[in-house]
């Protein structure tokens, strides 16, 4: 016998998982404003759905900020539990590079979404698309627009899984912020995370090298460093190595300080080793040949070194090991893979319900937390949804 009805607003990753967990003991209705559910999951899966990460518990917990806030959710339902859940759905997974977990080859994001939908249908979860959450009436009932009609729904339990403001084409446009703020809930402004940076390239770099990768480099911002790749764009730099240092860059920009990234083009070699290997004079050809630089690396180094630095091998190699490039700003929220900002943590109870409205639970990206790419964002949403569902009475 089922308990009370639960309405979930938002048919993204967090909302869908919460619906599955709750449907064992509750009547569940999902309201989704788009014409289909799971659109952000499909966008994330273009080129391969990195659905979680297989790193160890302590390392996993360290990927999330604020420090420690996500721990209890991850301990209760981590990557191994999630992979089992997927396996039970008929979605086997494998561990790729850097611990990234993907559905086995041949299984697309659309296949994953269809299996989730089929499971929810089998468990009698009602999915109502084209229903936009607009707020609350004077009696506390939720109001929804469907077509040209306003619908008033009464429920004793409401779960909001409305997403942040990244990739608004998928439906997560952050417009719910005004609704909650008008109800007295504090919501921080959204800011870009896991995004590119804007910087001033010389015209020759844009003309000749936009769209080309910088491989096997190390990026440092503040006290954080990471090895990986970056992509040169007309506006600046993109890529996994850049995404990882965005929190440091954003902190500096927010404080009005100079924000920079430092590039080490040869992270596996010391300055002493590179000087020892250098043979020749101080021409571009000598540097490329002796230091194993490619044309893209060479072009950037030339663009950001003075004539004096270029003509002095020791100074040039010093720049090659630590080239500072100033970041003017971050790419807009609409382009970011994820955002920070959203509902302030002080507004939320231990069970993820709102302190001002204990019958409303909030999950997913609409809360002010952050994580890098690599499967951590989705895992955070699934872990929160599982925890919240267990707390719903």
C-alpha positions as a printed NumPy array, in Angstrom:
array([[  0.   ,   0.   ,   0.   ],
       [  1.432,   3.345,  -1.081],
       [  1.877,   6.33 ,   1.192],
       [  1.242,   9.961,   0.4  ],
       [  1.639,  11.489,  -3.009],
       [  4.962,  13.146,  -3.809],
       [  5.288,  15.664,  -6.621],
       [  8.721,  16.126,  -8.152],
       [  9.254,  19.271, -10.207],
       [ 12.018,  18.694, -12.731],
       [ 12.644,  15.696, -14.958],
       [ 16.431,  15.834, -15.002],
       [ 18.935,  13.379, -13.531],
       [ 18.207,  14.199,  -9.875],
       [ 14.432,  14.253, -10.305],
       [ 14.313,  10.971, -12.215],
       [ 16.449,   9.153,  -9.667],
       [ 14.407,  10.498,  -6.758],
       [ 11.242,   9.322,  -8.511],
       [ 12.594,   5.793,  -8.838],
       [ 13.637,   5.647,  -5.182],
       [ 10.308,   7.043,  -3.937],
       [  8.05 ,   4.973,  -6.174],
       [  8.559,   1.864,  -4.041],
       [  6.394,   3.369,  -1.306],
       [  4.769,   6.519,  -2.675],
       [  2.585,   7.734,  -5.491],
       [  4.956,   9.854,  -7.573],
       [  4.239,  12.525, -10.177],
       [  7.001,  14.241, -12.172],
       [  6.291,  17.677, -13.619],
       [  8.613,  18.692, -16.452],
       [  8.292,  21.969, -18.34 ],
       [ 10.003,  20.707, -21.491],
       [  8.329,  18.401, -23.989],
       [ 10.623,  15.549, -22.93 ],
       [ 12.51 ,  14.552, -19.777],
       [ 16.258,  14.151, -19.295],
       [ 17.38 ,  16.653, -21.919],
       [ 20.494,  17.712, -20.01 ],
       [ 21.456,  14.047, -19.597],
       [ 21.277,  13.685, -23.379],
       [ 23.402,  16.792, -23.966],
       [ 25.958,  15.579, -21.413],
       [ 26.068,  12.244, -23.227],
       [ 27.056,  13.635, -26.593],
       [ 30.331,  11.921, -27.382],
       [ 29.982,   9.482, -24.456],
       [ 28.04 ,   9.61 , -21.202],
       [ 30.553,   9.963, -18.348],
       [ 28.021,   9.014, -15.705],
       [ 30.151,   8.717, -12.551],
       [ 33.73 ,   8.184, -11.384],
       [ 35.35 ,   5.151,  -9.778],
       [ 37.821,   6.974,  -7.529],
       [ 38.158,   5.973,  -3.868],
       [ 35.864,   7.353,  -1.18 ],
       [ 38.228,   9.914,   0.366],
       [ 39.379,  11.137,  -3.054],
       [ 35.764,  11.259,  -4.218],
       [ 34.669,  13.365,  -1.265],
       [ 37.54 ,  15.771,  -1.872],
       [ 36.146,  16.653,  -5.291],
       [ 33.195,  18.528,  -3.827],
       [ 32.869,  21.958,  -2.283],
       [ 31.973,  23.192,   0.254],
       [ 34.322,  20.715,   1.914],
       [ 32.489,  17.884,   3.653],
       [ 28.964,  18.959,   2.719],
       [ 28.424,  16.157,   0.202],
       [ 30.068,  13.424,   2.317],
       [ 26.997,  11.874,   3.929],
       [ 25.233,  11.611,   0.567],
       [ 28.244,   9.954,  -1.082],
       [ 28.814,   7.534,   1.801],
       [ 25.193,   6.459,   1.653],
       [ 25.138,   6.087,  -2.133],
       [ 28.442,   6.27 ,  -3.975],
       [ 29.691,   5.191,  -7.394],
       [ 29.612,   1.442,  -6.626],
       [ 25.966,   1.631,  -5.489],
       [ 25.094,   3.699,  -8.522],
       [ 26.787,   1.272, -10.91 ],
       [ 24.802,  -1.557,  -9.332],
       [ 21.614,   0.455,  -9.829],
       [ 22.529,   0.879, -13.489],
       [ 23.334,  -2.822, -13.804],
       [ 19.91 ,  -3.676, -12.398],
       [ 18.453,  -1.483, -15.119],
       [ 20.337,  -3.496, -17.723],
       [ 23.073,  -0.909, -18.211],
       [ 26.532,  -2.448, -17.684],
       [ 29.368,   0.036, -17.21 ],
       [ 33.137,   0.145, -17.546],
       [ 35.903,   2.267, -16.036],
       [ 37.784,   4.396, -18.525],
       [ 40.708,   6.76 , -18.188],
       [ 41.17 ,   8.662, -14.92 ],
       [ 38.462,   6.578, -13.278],
       [ 35.686,   7.874, -15.492],
       [ 32.748,   5.471, -15.706],
       [ 30.712,   5.036, -18.89 ],
       [ 27.934,   2.74 , -20.092],
       [ 29.454,  -0.111, -22.076],
       [ 30.257,   0.649, -25.693],
       [ 27.204,   0.753, -27.891],
       [ 24.923,   2.019, -25.104],
       [ 24.005,   5.656, -25.732],
       [ 22.697,   8.327, -23.384],
       [ 19.339,   7.92 , -25.107],
       [ 19.396,   4.181, -24.316],
       [ 20.071,   4.966, -20.651],
       [ 17.256,   7.504, -20.537],
       [ 14.801,   5.099, -22.204],
       [ 15.585,   2.381, -19.678],
       [ 14.993,   4.818, -16.819],
       [ 11.693,   5.931, -18.363],
       [ 10.589,   2.327, -18.828],
       [ 11.414,   1.533, -15.214],
       [  9.404,   4.528, -13.983],
       [  6.449,   3.584, -16.155],
       [  6.526,   0.043, -14.77 ],
       [  6.419,   1.526, -11.257],
       [  3.408,   3.711, -12.18 ],
       [  5.263,   7.018, -11.955],
       [  3.281,   9.664, -13.839],
       [  5.369,  11.968, -16.027],
       [  3.601,  15.171, -17.055],
       [  5.558,  17.181, -19.62 ],
       [  4.801,  20.731, -20.648],
       [  4.055,  21.703, -17.029],
       [  5.938,  24.794, -15.815],
       [  6.196,  25.453, -12.072],
       [  5.195,  29.069, -11.363],
       [  5.021,  29.238,  -7.567],
       [  2.472,  28.974,  -4.769],
       [ -1.044,  30.264,  -4.252],
       [ -2.3  ,  31.924,  -1.06 ],
       [ -3.076,  28.535,   0.484],
       [  0.375,  27.11 ,  -0.164],
       [ -0.659,  24.929,  -3.106],
       [  1.793,  24.815,  -6.006],
       [  0.802,  26.51 ,  -9.236],
       [  1.709,  25.198, -12.658],
       [  1.135,  26.476, -16.186],
       [  0.129,  23.841, -18.746],
       [ -0.461,  25.319, -22.163],
       [ -2.496,  28.454, -21.482],
       [ -4.05 ,  27.119, -18.304],
       [ -2.997,  27.544, -14.707],
       [ -3.224,  24.341, -12.691],
       [ -3.283,  24.284,  -8.88 ],
       [ -1.918,  21.14 ,  -7.266],
       [ -2.15 ,  20.16 ,  -3.625],
       [  0.502,  17.924,  -2.124],
       [  1.975,  17.337,   1.303],
       [  5.444,  16.579,  -0.138],
       [  7.179,  18.49 ,  -2.897],
       [ 10.657,  17.843,  -4.293],
       [ 12.242,  20.575,  -6.394],
       [ 14.884,  19.358,  -8.826],
       [ 14.939,  22.372, -11.117],
       [ 18.625,  22.499, -12.01 ],
       [ 20.867,  25.553, -12.049],
       [ 21.273,  27.952, -14.954],
       [ 23.808,  26.179, -17.187],
       [ 22.757,  24.942, -20.635],
       [ 19.366,  26.746, -20.538],
       [ 18.451,  25.134, -23.866],
       [ 17.821,  21.968, -21.837],
       [ 15.37 ,  23.771, -19.562],
       [ 17.573,  24.659, -16.568],
       [ 17.291,  28.423, -16.916],
       [ 17.295,  29.304, -13.203],
       [ 14.016,  31.25 , -13.361],
       [ 12.849,  29.438, -10.215],
       [ 15.262,  31.694,  -8.293],
       [ 12.724,  34.541,  -8.263],
       [  9.97 ,  32.236,  -6.987],
       [ 11.963,  31.06 ,  -3.966],
       [ 13.392,  34.49 ,  -3.215],
       [  9.866,  35.957,  -3.154],
       [  8.999,  33.24 ,  -0.616],
       [ 11.874,  34.362,   1.618],
       [ 14.484,  31.729,   0.665],
       [ 18.019,  33.113,   0.177],
       [ 19.5  ,  32.249,  -3.209],
       [ 23.012,  33.208,  -4.281],
       [ 23.514,  34.545,  -7.822],
       [ 24.628,  31.904, -10.302],
       [ 28.219,  31.958, -11.532],
       [ 29.951,  29.856, -14.149],
       [ 31.845,  26.71 , -13.214],
       [ 33.525,  24.134, -15.455],
       [ 33.784,  26.696, -18.218],
       [ 36.28 ,  28.441, -20.449],
       [ 38.176,  31.654, -19.663],
       [ 38.32 ,  34.862, -21.666],
       [ 41.755,  36.305, -22.365],
       [ 43.478,  38.557, -24.858],
       [ 45.108,  36.498, -27.607],
       [ 47.26 ,  38.223, -30.204],
       [ 45.463,  38.243, -33.538],
       [ 48.028,  35.833, -35.034],
       [ 47.172,  33.189, -32.412],
       [ 43.465,  33.444, -33.209],
       [ 44.047,  33.418, -36.943],
       [ 46.501,  30.519, -37.035],
       [ 45.766,  28.375, -33.989],
       [ 42.169,  28.737, -32.787],
       [ 40.687,  25.255, -32.442],
       [ 44.032,  23.572, -31.763],
       [ 44.872,  21.694, -28.549],
       [ 47.651,  22.225, -26.04 ],
       [ 48.563,  18.677, -25.023],
       [ 50.503,  17.261, -22.076],
       [ 50.615,  20.532, -20.167],
       [ 50.118,  21.495, -16.547],
       [ 47.826,  24.358, -15.587],
       [ 48.181,  26.141, -12.252],
       [ 45.926,  28.753, -10.662],
       [ 46.489,  29.812,  -7.092],
       [ 47.596,  26.75 ,  -5.124],
       [ 45.981,  24.232,  -7.456],
       [ 47.703,  22.444, -10.362],
       [ 46.495,  19.814, -12.795],
       [ 47.968,  18.029, -15.8  ],
       [ 45.872,  17.648, -18.907],
       [ 44.9  ,  19.405, -22.116],
       [ 43.426,  22.737, -23.096],
       [ 41.89 ,  24.016, -26.311],
       [ 42.743,  27.363, -27.872],
       [ 39.6  ,  29.286, -28.82 ],
       [ 38.997,  32.716, -30.312],
       [ 38.055,  34.026, -26.878],
       [ 40.634,  32.186, -24.749],
       [ 41.02 ,  28.663, -23.388],
       [ 38.672,  25.711, -22.814],
       [ 39.16 ,  22.096, -21.778],
       [ 39.327,  19.81 , -18.763],
       [ 42.568,  21.283, -17.425],
       [ 40.999,  24.748, -17.518],
       [ 37.723,  23.631, -15.928],
       [ 39.597,  22.259, -12.929],
       [ 41.173,  25.635, -12.058],
       [ 38.021,  27.721, -12.521],
       [ 37.266,  27.914,  -8.755],
       [ 40.657,  29.579,  -8.15 ],
       [ 40.206,  31.955, -11.091],
       [ 36.647,  32.811, -10.051],
       [ 37.732,  33.571,  -6.477],
       [ 40.314,  36.085,  -7.701],
       [ 37.884,  37.726, -10.108],
       [ 35.218,  38.016,  -7.399],
       [ 37.727,  39.744,  -5.11 ],
       [ 38.772,  42.144,  -7.835],
       [ 42.267,  40.664,  -7.904],
       [ 44.402,  39.819, -10.909],
       [ 43.4  ,  36.363, -12.13 ],
       [ 45.978,  34.302, -13.978],
       [ 46.649,  30.784, -15.155],
       [ 50.203,  29.472, -15.34 ],
       [ 51.102,  26.992, -18.066],
       [ 53.946,  24.492, -17.756],
       [ 54.546,  23.137, -21.25 ],
       [ 56.936,  20.435, -20.007],
       [ 55.635,  19.282, -16.61 ],
       [ 57.737,  16.11 , -16.675],
       [ 61.022,  17.976, -17.027],
       [ 62.88 ,  20.356, -14.738],
       [ 64.495,  23.576, -15.956],
       [ 67.907,  21.976, -15.387],
       [ 67.034,  18.972, -17.56 ],
       [ 65.695,  21.177, -20.352],
       [ 68.772,  23.407, -20.292],
       [ 70.987,  20.343, -20.477],
       [ 69.072,  19.123, -23.54 ],
       [ 69.208,  22.475, -25.29 ],
       [ 71.592,  22.487, -28.234],
       [ 71.915,  25.374, -30.652],
       [ 71.353,  29.064, -30.464],
       [ 68.176,  30.944, -29.657],
       [ 66.022,  30.66 , -32.773],
       [ 62.533,  29.215, -32.991],
       [ 63.911,  26.225, -34.882],
       [ 66.479,  25.534, -32.163],
       [ 63.851,  25.709, -29.429],
       [ 61.406,  23.477, -31.31 ],
       [ 64.045,  20.851, -32.067],
       [ 65.903,  20.791, -28.741],
       [ 62.908,  21.21 , -26.44 ],
       [ 60.433,  19.155, -28.469],
       [ 57.929,  21.974, -28.813],
       [ 55.173,  21.917, -31.409],
       [ 54.203,  24.913, -33.543],
       [ 51.239,  25.846, -31.335],
       [ 53.306,  25.883, -28.146],
       [ 56.026,  27.844, -29.874],
       [ 53.587,  30.445, -31.166],
       [ 52.144,  31.062, -27.701],
       [ 55.571,  31.262, -26.065],
       [ 56.758,  33.776, -28.651],
       [ 53.605,  35.832, -28.182],
       [ 54.048,  36.069, -24.416],
       [ 57.801,  36.551, -24.088],
       [ 59.819,  39.717, -24.582],
       [ 62.654,  39.891, -27.063],
       [ 65.137,  39.723, -24.183],
       [ 63.472,  36.622, -22.744],
       [ 63.297,  34.934, -26.129],
       [ 66.976,  35.506, -26.889],
       [ 68.083,  34.063, -23.53 ],
       [ 67.647,  30.242, -23.445],
       [ 67.562,  30.133, -19.653],
       [ 64.863,  32.819, -19.444],
       [ 62.937,  31.284, -22.348],
       [ 62.912,  27.862, -20.67 ],
       [ 61.85 ,  29.53 , -17.436],
       [ 58.854,  30.958, -19.312],
       [ 58.179,  27.575, -20.879],
       [ 57.933,  26.086, -17.395],
       [ 55.799,  28.914, -16.016],
       [ 54.021,  31.052, -18.584],
       [ 51.571,  33.395, -16.892],
       [ 48.479,  34.369, -18.874],
       [ 45.92 ,  36.771, -17.421],
       [ 42.27 ,  35.747, -17.382],
       [ 39.909,  38.647, -18.074],
       [ 36.691,  36.839, -17.136],
       [ 34.837,  33.536, -17.247],
       [ 32.586,  32.425, -20.059],
       [ 28.893,  33.185, -19.468],
       [ 26.678,  30.984, -17.31 ],
       [ 24.709,  29.923, -20.38 ],
       [ 27.821,  28.255, -21.824],
       [ 29.085,  26.687, -18.592],
       [ 28.828,  22.95 , -17.972],
       [ 27.699,  23.696, -14.413],
       [ 27.218,  26.619, -12.052],
       [ 27.849,  27.602,  -8.461],
       [ 25.332,  29.669,  -6.582],
       [ 21.735,  28.751,  -5.936],
       [ 19.998,  28.015,  -2.641],
       [ 22.244,  28.872,   0.295],
       [ 23.172,  25.898,   2.459],
       [ 22.004,  27.697,   5.607],
       [ 18.462,  27.525,   4.2  ],
       [ 18.491,  23.711,   4.084],
       [ 17.851,  21.13 ,   6.811],
       [ 19.957,  17.978,   7.22 ],
       [ 17.376,  15.994,   5.21 ],
       [ 17.575,  18.528,   2.31 ],
       [ 14.21 ,  20.089,   3.121],
       [ 13.904,  23.864,   3.299],
       [ 13.947,  25.274,   6.816],
       [ 11.175,  27.751,   5.982],
       [  9.107,  25.08 ,   4.18 ],
       [  9.895,  21.626,   5.625],
       [  7.465,  19.95 ,   3.225],
       [  9.655,  21.056,   0.297],
       [ 12.88 ,  19.18 ,  -0.472],
       [ 15.51 ,  20.555,  -2.845],
       [ 18.102,  18.481,  -4.717],
       [ 20.633,  18.771,  -7.513],
       [ 22.287,  21.772,  -9.094],
       [ 19.831,  24.294,  -7.659],
       [ 21.815,  24.102,  -4.381],
       [ 25.087,  26.02 ,  -3.927],
       [ 27.734,  23.298,  -4.35 ],
       [ 30.431,  22.571,  -6.903],
       [ 32.42 ,  19.704,  -8.43 ],
       [ 34.663,  19.216, -11.46 ],
       [ 33.746,  17.311, -14.584],
       [ 34.675,  13.638, -14.787],
       [ 31.419,  12.084, -13.583],
       [ 31.346,  13.936, -10.258],
       [ 28.508,  16.304, -11.11 ],
       [ 26.055,  13.553, -12.015],
       [ 27.139,  11.405,  -9.078],
       [ 26.482,  14.305,  -6.714],
       [ 22.964,  14.717,  -8.094],
       [ 22.201,  10.984,  -7.811],
       [ 23.606,  10.749,  -4.281],
       [ 21.566,  13.724,  -3.106],
       [ 18.403,  12.365,  -4.727],
       [ 18.849,   8.981,  -3.056],
       [ 19.431,  10.545,   0.361],
       [ 16.485,  12.918,   0.058],
       [ 14.157,  10.138,  -1.059],
       [ 15.009,   8.076,   2.029],
       [ 14.116,  11.021,   4.266],
       [ 10.672,  11.588,   2.756],
       [  8.   ,  10.188,   5.053]])
